[in-house]
Amino acid sequence: MMKPAKNSLDLGIVAGDIKASLDFYQNTLGLEFVGTTPLWFGTMHRLRFGESDFKLIEPKEVPPKGAIGVEKQVGFRYVTFVVTNLSELCAELKEKGVEFTVPERDMRPGVRIAMVKDPDDNIVEFVERS
């Protein structure tokens, strides 16, 4: 069994357009830039949200995209950010022209969600629990 070294998970995403992805995750969503690391197949740009590292990979050669949408193929389909300001965040994202795939709504009692697309059409979910 695994024994966690920290109370979070890290995620790596291969970006089709690293400038657009860094702009979205840093400037639109507010993730903190941590640094870059060279990899054998490109460059990793590390961002941070809470205790989690969000790793945007700039590949030397951009591979083709997969199907878009949470129900379109098996595998990892979306990332979730748990926030305390969902309504405020959604209003800011709408003002910035971010495309919503699921507008802000109740998921179940005490849980509200919204989902958007990033520049590579990856699904990004926001969850607020009361």
C-alpha positions as CSV (number, residue, x, y, z in Angstrom):
1,M,0.0,0.0,0.0
2,M,1.1,3.5,-0.7
3,K,2.0,5.9,2.1
4,P,1.4,9.5,1.1
5,A,4.3,12.0,1.5
6,K,1.9,15.0,1.2
7,N,-1.9,15.6,1.3
8,S,-2.4,16.2,-2.4
9,L,-2.0,14.7,-5.9
10,D,0.1,16.2,-8.7
11,L,-1.0,16.2,-12.3
12,G,0.9,16.4,-15.6
13,I,-0.7,17.7,-18.8
14,V,0.9,17.7,-22.2
15,A,0.1,21.1,-23.7
16,G,-0.5,21.8,-27.4
17,D,0.2,25.6,-26.9
18,I,2.3,26.1,-23.8
19,K,2.0,29.9,-23.9
20,A,-1.8,29.7,-24.0
21,S,-1.8,27.0,-21.3
22,L,0.5,29.0,-19.0
23,D,-1.6,32.1,-19.5
24,F,-4.8,30.2,-18.7
25,Y,-3.6,28.4,-15.6
26,Q,-1.4,31.3,-14.2
27,N,-3.3,34.4,-15.3
28,T,-6.9,33.3,-15.7
29,L,-7.0,30.8,-12.8
30,G,-4.2,32.2,-10.6
31,L,-2.0,29.2,-10.1
32,E,1.5,30.0,-8.8
33,F,4.5,29.5,-11.1
34,V,7.1,27.3,-9.3
35,G,9.8,26.6,-12.0
36,T,10.8,24.7,-15.1
37,T,12.5,21.4,-15.4
38,P,14.0,20.0,-18.7
39,L,12.7,16.5,-19.6
40,W,13.9,14.0,-22.2
41,F,10.8,14.8,-24.3
42,G,10.4,18.6,-23.6
43,T,10.1,21.0,-20.7
44,M,8.0,20.8,-17.6
45,H,6.5,24.0,-16.2
46,R,5.4,23.5,-12.6
47,L,2.5,25.5,-11.2
48,R,1.0,25.1,-7.7
49,F,-2.5,25.1,-6.3
50,G,-2.5,24.5,-2.5
51,E,-0.2,21.6,-1.9
52,S,-0.6,20.2,-5.5
53,D,1.8,20.6,-8.3
54,F,0.2,21.2,-11.7
55,K,2.7,20.3,-14.3
56,L,2.3,21.6,-17.8
57,I,4.5,19.7,-20.3
58,E,5.8,21.5,-23.4
59,P,6.7,18.6,-25.7
60,K,9.4,18.8,-28.3
61,E,6.8,17.4,-30.7
62,V,3.1,18.0,-30.0
63,P,1.1,14.7,-30.2
64,P,-2.5,14.6,-31.6
65,K,-5.5,15.4,-29.4
66,G,-7.8,12.8,-28.0
67,A,-11.6,13.0,-27.9
68,I,-13.0,16.1,-26.1
69,G,-15.4,15.7,-23.2
70,V,-15.7,13.7,-20.0
71,E,-17.9,11.1,-21.6
72,K,-16.0,10.6,-24.9
73,Q,-13.3,8.1,-24.0
74,V,-11.9,6.2,-21.1
75,G,-9.0,7.4,-19.0
76,F,-8.3,10.6,-17.0
77,R,-10.9,13.0,-18.3
78,Y,-10.8,16.1,-16.1
79,V,-9.1,17.9,-13.2
80,T,-10.9,19.2,-10.1
81,F,-10.0,22.3,-8.1
82,V,-11.8,22.6,-4.8
83,V,-12.4,26.3,-4.2
84,T,-14.2,28.5,-1.6
85,N,-15.4,31.2,-4.1
86,L,-17.2,29.4,-6.9
87,S,-19.7,32.1,-7.8
88,E,-17.1,34.8,-7.9
89,L,-14.7,32.6,-9.9
90,C,-17.4,31.8,-12.5
91,A,-18.3,35.5,-12.9
92,E,-14.6,36.3,-13.5
93,L,-14.2,33.5,-16.0
94,K,-17.4,34.5,-17.9
95,E,-16.0,38.1,-18.1
96,K,-12.8,36.7,-19.6
97,G,-14.7,34.7,-22.2
98,V,-13.8,31.2,-20.8
99,E,-16.0,28.5,-22.3
100,F,-18.2,26.6,-19.8
101,T,-19.1,23.0,-20.5
102,V,-21.2,22.9,-17.3
103,P,-22.4,26.2,-15.9
104,E,-22.4,26.7,-12.1
105,R,-25.0,24.5,-10.5
106,D,-25.9,22.3,-7.5
107,M,-24.5,18.8,-7.8
108,R,-26.0,17.6,-4.5
109,P,-26.9,19.2,-1.2
110,G,-23.9,21.3,-0.1
111,V,-21.9,20.8,-3.3
112,R,-21.8,23.2,-6.2
113,I,-19.8,22.7,-9.4
114,A,-18.9,24.3,-12.7
115,M,-16.7,23.0,-15.6
116,V,-14.7,24.9,-18.3
117,K,-12.4,24.1,-21.1
118,D,-8.7,25.0,-21.1
119,P,-6.8,26.1,-24.3
120,D,-6.3,22.4,-25.3
121,D,-10.0,21.6,-24.6
122,N,-9.2,19.7,-21.4
123,I,-12.0,19.8,-18.9
124,V,-11.4,21.8,-15.7
125,E,-13.9,21.3,-12.8
126,F,-14.4,23.7,-9.9
127,V,-16.1,22.4,-6.7
128,E,-17.3,24.3,-3.7
129,R,-18.5,22.5,-0.6
130,S,-20.5,24.2,2.1
